[in-house]
Amino acid sequence: MKRFPYYRSLSASGKRTYDKSDAIRSVSLPRVAEHRERAVVLRQALEGGSRRAVQTAAQALVTDLTLSLGVVNVTVRVLARRPKDHDGELHGLYTLEADGRAHLEVWMRTAEHSRTVAPRTFLRTLLHEVCHHLDFKYFGLKDTFHNAGFFQRESSLMRQLSEPAKTRPPPKGAREPSRPRKATPRREARQLSLFGP
């Protein structure tokens, strides 16, 4: 198992949590079709450009996901233009308060040109922050790490919520394709961010 370089600086407890997290490769969603419909509404809201509509659609999707998985909900805040510093643009931020309440923030416009973020990118960012929440509230981890398991869980959610690719009928006279052969110590508030390049 390949580990990220920061693994060496973790405490023994942190390493155990990292390894446990890294071994979890997916999140299996019940009622995928319903969640996918919510993701379509979110895409349409982004295309419409209204921050309020995006906020409503993002919260509805996240609430649906947390309810279906039986975990406490997380408040979603959709903000306008991404903040930017020497590390790049901030795409999303997850905060877990000392009292257990959680919220996540995502931005719907790029920092450089204030363009609306592509729907697929926005959805992936939202799911990234949801994964931090699930690490604590669904998987019961003591911390949440950006490791291979984390990114695979994010990708598993993305695959389940993505609209199926449209298939074109084969051209007339085309042959049937052949069949293929026969997974830190507690702070006052924890903040986890997703920076882009």
Secondary structure by P-SEA (a helix, b strand, c coil): cccccccccccaaaaaaaaaaaacccccccaaaaaaaaaaaaaaaaaaccaaaaaaaaaaaaaaaaaaaccbbbbbbbbcbbbbcccccccbbbbbccccbbbbbbbcccccccccccaaaaaaaaaaaaaaaaaccccccccccccaaaaaaaaaaaaaacccccccccccccccccccccccccccbbbbbbbcc
